[in-house]
Amino acid sequence: METVRGQDLGGIPDEALYEHCRREGRCLVTLDLDFADVLRFPPEATPGIGVLRPSGRPTLRALTVLTSQLTSALARESIHGRLWIVEPGRVRIHQSAEEKE
């Protein structure tokens, strides 16, 4: 696991971060709702995108709960090529056109 800060990528454009994660084969987990835009950031081309959506302010406690939910969901199924929106009490999974068929 790496962080944006740990890789000295803070402040880069979203598109550059998306491409960086894709090239390195890393799942992107973020609080940035921009990454939930499947037209701008197609999850099918990635190891997966997880967007954490705390209710209210993103406190350490809220992020710990959401991260735990994400980890539990990952134990049941793969995020590869998908967008997951992780909210308190649920994980919404965006289905690509191929998955819907």
C-alpha positions in Angstrom: 0.0 0.0 0.0 1.2 3.5 -0.9 -0.1 6.9 -0.3 -0.1 10.0 -2.4 2.0 11.8 0.2 4.4 8.8 0.5 5.0 8.8 -3.3 5.4 12.6 -3.4 2.3 13.0 -5.6 0.4 15.6 -3.6 -1.2 18.3 -5.7 -1.0 16.5 -9.1 -4.0 16.7 -11.3 -6.6 13.9 -10.9 -6.0 12.6 -14.4 -2.3 12.2 -13.6 -3.1 10.3 -10.4 -5.5 8.1 -12.2 -2.9 7.2 -14.8 -0.2 6.7 -12.2 -2.3 4.2 -10.3 -3.4 2.5 -13.5 0.2 2.2 -14.7 1.4 0.8 -11.4 -1.5 -1.6 -11.1 -2.8 0.0 -7.9 -6.4 0.3 -6.7 -7.1 3.9 -6.0 -8.9 4.6 -2.7 -9.9 8.2 -2.2 -12.3 10.7 -0.6 -12.3 12.7 -3.9 -15.8 12.4 -5.4 -14.4 13.4 -8.8 -13.1 9.8 -9.2 -16.8 8.6 -9.1 -17.2 10.1 -12.6 -17.0 6.9 -14.7 -16.8 8.8 -18.0 -13.8 10.8 -16.8 -12.2 8.0 -14.9 -13.4 4.6 -16.4 -12.9 2.0 -13.7 -12.8 -0.8 -16.3 -9.2 0.3 -17.2 -8.0 0.1 -13.6 -7.4 -2.4 -10.7 -10.3 -0.6 -9.1 -11.5 2.7 -7.6 -12.9 3.0 -4.1 -14.5 6.3 -3.1 -15.0 6.7 0.6 -18.1 8.8 1.5 -18.3 9.5 5.2 -21.5 11.2 6.4 -20.5 14.6 7.6 -16.9 15.5 8.3 -14.3 12.8 7.5 -13.1 12.1 11.1 -10.5 9.4 11.8 -13.3 7.3 13.4 -15.5 7.6 10.2 -12.6 6.8 7.9 -11.7 3.8 10.0 -15.2 2.4 9.8 -15.4 3.0 6.0 -12.0 1.4 5.5 -13.1 -1.6 7.5 -16.2 -1.9 5.3 -14.1 -1.7 2.2 -11.7 -4.4 3.5 -14.7 -6.7 4.4 -16.2 -6.2 0.9 -12.8 -7.0 -0.7 -12.7 -10.3 1.2 -16.0 -11.3 -0.6 -15.4 -10.0 -4.1 -12.9 -8.3 -6.4 -12.9 -4.5 -7.0 -10.8 -5.0 -10.1 -12.2 -2.9 -13.0 -15.0 -1.5 -10.8 -16.0 1.6 -9.0 -17.1 1.1 -5.4 -18.7 3.9 -3.4 -18.3 3.1 0.3 -20.8 4.8 2.5 -21.7 4.1 6.2 -23.5 0.8 6.2 -23.2 0.0 2.5 -21.0 -0.4 -0.5 -22.5 0.6 -3.9 -20.9 -1.1 -6.9 -21.0 0.5 -10.3 -21.6 -2.1 -12.9 -20.1 -1.6 -16.4 -22.1 -2.3 -19.5 -20.4 -5.7 -19.9 -21.4 -6.7 -16.3 -25.0 -5.7 -16.9 -25.3 -8.1 -19.9 
